[in-house]
Amino acid sequence: MGFLKWLRSNKGKHLPSNSSKLRLKSKMPQNIKTEDLFTSLRKEEKELFRSEEINGYLLTLEEGHPKNKIFVLIGAEINVGRSPINEVTIDDGLVSEKHFKISILRGQTPILADLGSTNGTHVNQKKVQKIQTVPLKDGDEIHIGLTKLRFHIDPERNLKEL
């Protein structure tokens, strides 16, 4: 069954908030908005994607490869690590396959949790303990391996501020 046919047949049904299964099948870059790619979608179909992308949270790769890449964080849980199975894949040999996750629940502050990484996760130069969660705010700096990421909140798209 083609994707558009599947999407139309599931119109009105509850779809999972985490779109990682769709991401796994996709070879598209993470920072492209889905609705821009599928221009033939009907209004209701675009709304399904828009609800996933509207949270307004971003990660910017400031040090590492490719520098200045922007990741739009989509879904309730975003896994970050070296493995391509993650929502955000980092090309750094010192980054664990599943390094950390960011949990985003509507109306709540996003939180970061280390996933038992070998080399640790640092937020604003403070090490995140393996059983600890850290609330994230706009501009927070996240270091993993040789990679530096910055967490951003886009106020124009952030529902928490509405």
Stockholm file with secondary structure:
# STOCKHOLM 1.0

chainA/1-162         MGFLKWLRSNKGKHLPSNSSKLRLKSKMPQNIKTEDLFTSLRKEEKELFRSEEINGYLLTLEEGHPKNKIFVLIGAEINVGRSPINEVTIDDGLVSEKHFKISILRGQTPILADLGSTNGTHVNQKKVQKIQTVPLKDGDEIHIGLTKLRFHIDPERNLKEL
#=GR chainA/1-162 SS CCHHHHHHHTTTSCCCSCCHHHHHHCCSCTTSCHHHHCTTCCHHHHHHHHHHHTTCEEEEEEESSSTTCEEECCSSEEEEESSTTSSEECCCTTSCSSCEEEECCTTSCCEEEECSCSSCEEETTEEECTTCEEECCTTCEEEETTEEEEEEECTTTCGGGC
#=GC SS_cons         CCHHHHHHHTTTSCCCSCCHHHHHHCCSCTTSCHHHHCTTCCHHHHHHHHHHHTTCEEEEEEESSSTTCEEECCSSEEEEESSTTSSEECCCTTSCSSCEEEECCTTSCCEEEECSCSSCEEETTEEECTTCEEECCTTCEEEETTEEEEEEECTTTCGGGC
//
